[in-house]
Amino acid sequence: MTPVYNGGRYLRQCIESVIAQTHTNWRYTLVNNRSTDDTQEIAAHYARLDPRIQVHDNAAFLPIIENHNLAFSLIAADSGYCKPLMADDWLYPECLETMLSAALARPSIGLVCTAAATVTNIVLFEKLPPTDEPVTLLSGRQAGRVSFLEDRYFFGSPTTMLIRADLIRKRTPFYNPANLHADEESCYDILRESDFVFVHRVLAFIRLHEHSQTAAVQALGTIPSSRTYSLAKYGRNYLTEAEFRRRWHQRMREYYRRLAVAACQFPGARYWEYHRRMLALMNAPLSRTRLAAAIVSYLARRALCPLSLLRSAAQRLSTVLRRAHS
């Protein structure tokens, strides 16, 4: 499945990578979210060429997570697995065959992830310890514990995931609309009742560019906040209470350090609106006192407020706090 909005620039390569798969028993759904470029024409062209490809054109524009959820809802009732593929990305020919083989090794496996490459040949998401085996199999609990306790993010992006379809059908919606990075959250959710496999091969290509959704929200600092949110929501499912509290305190210290750095750069209302909302979802509302302390600590480390500069630093702090809570 590929949910897409104005993805015409890269969509041909994306679709052709699916057609080129060595595993041929698939159906491919493209969900066109009211694109204004040539996305619809490209998708329709390939649908005419290959009966396994279908195009769904939205009647109205949907926010990005809602569009993904619509795509998940269109999975055929007899499909065993779902392979998300973002319109900017593409798959190596053996991707489906290799990931499906790993998934079928045990009926308990609900999530398979793989490494990915970028245009600069950087390998992404290969975060598990090196092994001579082609795959690493972890129970769902083990996978969650390693990710939360060791800060090893090996789930990747939707393009690097293969998900057992029955786990998707049990959740409506599958992605949490409140979370811009709901794909990560969904991993912790389904691993509460299934096992995990990581394939130690580069089977997907992730395209990083300035017009991507990731780039669009990068300035908001959404990824670290989303990971803290996942810990708040699912941490106790995988960690002991003592482990959870230790990781929670560490993550919140890191969170306020990032807020302090951003605050001194005056990020604007959208930034604070996002983080106030995310912290509220974690039942940890933005603390003016804690933010002030983090800003003072940051300025002190930067040697911006000793002696003669103390007054200007205090004025700066007052401005920052006023904007953060306005």
C-alpha positions as CSV (number, residue, x, y, z in Angstrom):
1,M,0.0,0.0,0.0
2,T,1.2,3.5,-0.9
3,P,-0.7,6.5,0.5
4,V,0.4,9.5,-1.6
5,Y,0.0,13.2,-2.0
6,N,1.7,15.0,-4.9
7,G,4.3,12.2,-5.2
8,G,4.6,12.2,-8.9
9,R,8.3,13.0,-9.0
10,Y,9.3,9.6,-7.5
11,L,6.1,7.5,-7.9
12,R,7.1,5.7,-11.1
13,Q,10.3,4.3,-9.5
14,C,8.2,3.3,-6.4
15,I,5.6,1.4,-8.4
16,E,8.1,-0.2,-10.7
17,S,10.0,-1.6,-7.7
18,V,6.8,-3.4,-6.7
19,I,6.2,-4.8,-10.2
20,A,9.9,-6.0,-10.2
21,Q,9.5,-8.1,-7.0
22,T,10.6,-11.8,-7.2
23,H,7.6,-12.6,-5.0
24,T,4.6,-12.1,-7.4
25,N,1.6,-13.0,-5.3
26,W,0.6,-9.5,-4.2
27,R,-2.0,-6.8,-4.6
28,Y,-0.9,-3.1,-4.6
29,T,-3.2,-0.3,-3.5
30,L,-2.3,3.4,-4.1
31,V,-4.3,5.9,-2.2
32,N,-4.3,9.3,-4.0
33,N,-5.0,12.0,-1.5
34,R,-6.3,14.7,-3.8
35,S,-2.9,15.3,-5.5
36,T,-2.6,18.3,-7.7
37,D,0.4,17.1,-9.7
38,D,0.5,14.1,-12.1
39,T,0.2,11.5,-9.3
40,Q,-3.2,10.3,-10.4
41,E,-2.2,9.9,-14.0
42,I,0.9,7.9,-13.1
43,A,-1.0,5.6,-10.7
44,A,-3.8,5.1,-13.2
45,H,-1.3,4.3,-16.0
46,Y,0.3,1.4,-14.0
47,A,-3.2,0.2,-12.9
48,R,-4.1,-0.2,-16.5
49,L,-0.9,-2.2,-17.2
50,D,-1.1,-4.6,-14.2
51,P,-4.4,-5.9,-12.8
52,R,-2.7,-6.4,-9.4
53,I,-2.6,-2.6,-9.0
54,Q,-5.6,-0.6,-7.9
55,V,-5.9,3.1,-7.3
56,H,-8.2,4.7,-4.7
57,D,-8.9,8.4,-5.2
58,N,-10.0,10.2,-2.1
59,A,-13.2,12.2,-2.3
60,A,-11.7,14.8,0.1
61,F,-8.2,15.7,1.3
62,L,-7.2,13.8,4.5
63,P,-4.4,14.7,7.0
64,I,-1.4,12.4,6.6
65,I,-2.1,9.9,9.4
66,E,-5.8,9.6,8.4
67,N,-4.7,8.9,4.8
68,H,-2.5,6.1,6.0
69,N,-5.3,4.7,8.1
70,L,-7.6,4.7,5.0
71,A,-4.9,2.8,3.1
72,F,-4.7,0.2,5.9
73,S,-8.5,-0.1,5.8
74,L,-8.4,-1.1,2.1
75,I,-6.3,-4.3,2.7
76,A,-8.1,-7.2,1.2
77,A,-9.9,-9.5,3.6
78,D,-7.8,-12.5,2.5
79,S,-4.4,-10.8,2.7
80,G,-2.0,-12.4,5.1
81,Y,0.5,-9.5,5.4
82,C,0.7,-5.8,4.6
83,K,3.7,-4.0,3.2
84,P,3.6,-0.2,3.5
85,L,5.7,1.6,0.9
86,M,6.0,5.4,0.9
87,A,5.8,7.1,-2.4
88,D,9.3,8.6,-2.2
89,D,10.9,5.2,-1.6
90,W,11.4,1.9,-3.4
91,L,12.1,-1.8,-2.7
92,Y,14.9,-4.0,-3.8
93,P,13.6,-6.9,-6.0
94,E,13.9,-9.6,-3.3
95,C,12.3,-7.5,-0.5
96,L,8.9,-9.1,-0.4
97,E,10.2,-12.6,-0.8
98,T,12.9,-12.2,1.9
99,M,10.6,-10.4,4.4
100,L,7.7,-12.8,3.9
101,S,10.0,-15.8,4.3
102,A,11.1,-14.4,7.7
103,A,7.5,-13.7,8.7
104,L,6.4,-17.3,7.8
105,A,9.1,-18.9,10.0
106,R,6.8,-18.8,13.0
107,P,3.0,-18.0,13.2
108,S,3.7,-15.8,16.3
109,I,5.7,-13.3,14.2
110,G,3.7,-10.1,13.7
111,L,6.3,-7.6,12.6
112,V,9.3,-7.9,10.3
113,C,11.7,-5.0,9.7
114,T,14.7,-4.6,7.6
115,A,17.7,-2.2,7.0
116,A,17.4,0.5,4.4
117,A,19.9,2.5,2.2
118,T,20.0,6.2,1.3
119,V,21.3,7.9,-1.8
120,T,24.6,8.5,0.0
121,N,24.9,4.7,0.8
122,I,24.2,5.2,4.5
123,V,22.6,2.1,6.0
124,L,19.7,2.9,8.3
125,F,18.1,1.0,11.2
126,E,20.8,-1.7,11.5
127,K,20.8,-1.2,15.3
128,L,20.7,-4.7,16.7
129,P,24.0,-6.4,17.8
130,P,26.0,-7.9,14.9
131,T,25.2,-11.6,14.1
132,D,26.3,-14.3,11.7
133,E,22.6,-15.1,11.2
134,P,20.6,-13.5,8.4
135,V,17.8,-12.5,10.8
136,T,17.4,-11.8,14.5
137,L,14.3,-13.2,16.1
138,L,13.0,-11.6,19.3
139,S,9.9,-12.1,21.3
140,G,7.7,-9.0,21.3
141,R,8.7,-8.3,24.9
142,Q,12.4,-8.7,24.1
143,A,12.1,-6.3,21.2
144,G,10.3,-3.7,23.3
145,R,12.8,-4.0,26.1
146,V,15.8,-3.6,23.9
147,S,14.3,-0.6,22.1
148,F,13.3,1.2,25.3
149,L,16.2,0.3,27.6
150,E,19.1,0.6,25.0
151,D,17.7,3.4,22.7
152,R,18.1,1.1,19.7
153,Y,15.6,2.2,17.1
154,F,15.5,-0.7,14.7
155,F,11.8,-0.5,13.6
156,G,12.6,2.0,10.9
157,S,9.9,3.6,8.8
158,P,6.7,2.2,7.2
159,T,8.7,1.3,4.1
160,T,11.0,-1.0,6.1
161,M,8.1,-2.9,7.8
162,L,6.0,-6.0,7.0
163,I,3.0,-6.3,9.2
164,R,0.7,-9.3,9.8
165,A,-2.7,-8.2,8.4
166,D,-4.8,-9.6,11.2
167,L,-3.1,-7.4,13.7
168,I,-4.0,-4.4,11.5
169,R,-7.6,-5.4,11.2
170,K,-8.0,-5.7,15.0
171,R,-7.1,-2.0,15.4
172,T,-9.4,0.7,14.0
173,P,-7.7,3.0,13.3
174,F,-4.3,1.3,13.1
175,Y,-2.3,4.5,13.4
176,N,-3.0,6.9,16.2
177,P,-4.1,10.2,14.6
178,A,-2.7,12.2,17.5
179,N,0.9,11.1,16.7
180,L,2.8,12.3,13.7
181,H,5.1,9.3,14.1
182,A,2.3,6.7,14.7
183,D,4.3,4.0,12.8
184,E,6.7,3.7,15.7
185,E,3.9,3.6,18.3
186,S,2.1,0.9,16.3
187,C,5.1,-1.4,16.6
188,Y,5.0,-1.3,20.4
189,D,1.2,-1.9,20.3
190,I,1.3,-5.0,18.1
191,L,4.4,-6.5,19.8
192,R,2.4,-6.8,23.0
193,E,0.8,-9.9,21.3
194,S,3.3,-11.0,18.6
195,D,7.0,-11.5,18.0
196,F,9.6,-9.6,16.0
197,V,12.1,-10.4,13.3
198,F,14.8,-8.1,11.9
199,V,16.3,-9.0,8.5
200,H,20.0,-8.0,8.4
201,R,19.9,-7.0,4.7
202,V,19.3,-3.7,2.9
203,L,16.0,-4.4,1.2
204,A,14.5,-0.9,0.9
205,F,15.6,2.5,-0.2
206,I,14.6,5.6,1.8
207,R,14.7,8.9,0.0
208,L,15.6,11.8,2.2
209,H,14.8,15.2,0.6
210,E,13.6,18.6,1.6
211,H,10.0,18.1,0.5
212,S,9.4,14.9,2.5
213,Q,7.1,14.8,5.5
214,T,10.1,14.0,7.7
215,A,11.8,17.2,6.6
216,A,8.6,19.2,7.0
217,V,8.4,18.4,10.7
218,Q,12.1,18.2,11.5
219,A,12.2,21.7,12.9
220,L,9.5,20.8,15.4
221,G,11.6,18.1,17.0
222,T,8.8,15.6,16.5
223,I,10.8,12.3,16.5
224,P,12.3,12.6,20.0
225,S,9.0,13.7,21.4
226,S,7.2,10.8,19.7
227,R,9.6,8.3,21.2
228,T,9.1,9.7,24.6
229,Y,5.3,9.5,24.0
230,S,5.7,5.8,23.1
231,L,7.6,5.2,26.3
232,A,4.9,6.9,28.3
233,K,2.1,4.9,26.6
234,Y,3.7,1.4,26.3
235,G,6.8,1.4,28.6
236,R,5.1,-0.4,31.4
237,N,4.1,-3.2,29.0
238,Y,7.7,-4.1,28.5
239,L,9.7,-2.8,31.5
240,T,9.5,-3.3,35.3
241,E,8.2,-0.3,37.2
242,A,11.8,0.6,38.4
243,E,13.1,0.3,34.8
244,F,10.2,2.4,33.5
245,R,10.7,5.2,36.1
246,R,14.4,5.3,35.4
247,R,14.0,5.6,31.7
248,W,11.1,8.1,32.0
249,H,13.2,10.4,34.2
250,Q,16.1,10.2,31.7
251,R,13.8,10.8,28.7
252,M,12.2,13.8,30.4
253,R,15.5,15.4,31.3
254,E,16.6,15.0,27.7
255,Y,13.2,16.4,26.5
256,Y,13.6,19.6,28.5
257,R,17.2,20.0,27.4
258,R,16.0,20.0,23.8
259,L,13.2,22.4,24.7
260,A,15.7,24.7,26.3
261,V,18.0,24.7,23.3
262,A,15.1,25.4,21.0
263,A,13.6,28.0,23.2
264,C,16.8,30.1,23.0
265,Q,16.3,30.1,19.2
266,F,12.7,31.4,19.5
267,P,11.1,28.6,17.4
268,G,7.6,30.2,17.2
269,A,4.0,29.4,18.2
270,R,3.7,26.2,16.1
271,Y,6.6,24.6,18.0
272,W,5.2,25.3,21.4
273,E,1.7,24.2,20.4
274,Y,3.0,20.9,19.2
275,H,5.1,20.2,22.4
276,R,2.4,21.4,24.8
277,R,0.0,18.9,23.1
278,M,2.4,16.0,23.2
279,L,3.3,16.6,26.8
280,A,-0.3,16.7,27.7
281,L,-0.9,13.4,26.0
282,M,1.9,12.0,28.2
283,N,0.1,13.3,31.3
284,A,3.1,15.5,31.9
285,P,2.0,19.1,31.0
286,L,4.7,21.6,30.1
287,S,6.3,22.8,33.3
288,R,7.2,26.5,33.3
289,T,9.6,25.9,36.3
290,R,11.3,23.0,34.8
291,L,11.7,24.7,31.4
292,A,13.2,27.8,33.1
293,A,15.7,25.6,35.0
294,A,16.6,23.9,31.8
295,I,17.1,27.2,29.9
296,V,19.3,28.6,32.8
297,S,21.4,25.4,32.7
298,Y,21.8,25.6,29.0
299,L,22.8,29.3,29.0
300,A,25.2,28.6,31.8
301,R,26.8,25.8,29.8
302,R,27.2,28.2,26.9
303,A,28.7,30.7,29.3
304,L,26.1,33.3,28.2
305,C,25.1,34.5,31.6
306,P,28.0,35.1,34.0
307,L,28.2,38.3,35.9
308,S,27.8,41.2,33.4
309,L,25.5,39.2,31.1
310,L,23.2,37.9,33.9
311,R,20.7,40.7,33.3
312,S,20.4,40.2,29.6
313,A,20.1,36.4,30.1
314,A,17.3,37.0,32.6
315,Q,15.5,39.2,30.1
316,R,15.9,36.5,27.4
317,L,14.6,33.9,29.7
318,S,11.5,35.9,30.5
319,T,10.8,36.4,26.8
320,V,11.3,32.7,26.1
321,L,8.9,31.6,28.9
322,R,6.3,34.0,27.9
323,R,6.3,32.7,24.3
324,A,6.3,29.1,25.4
325,H,3.2,29.5,27.5
326,S,1.3,32.0,25.4
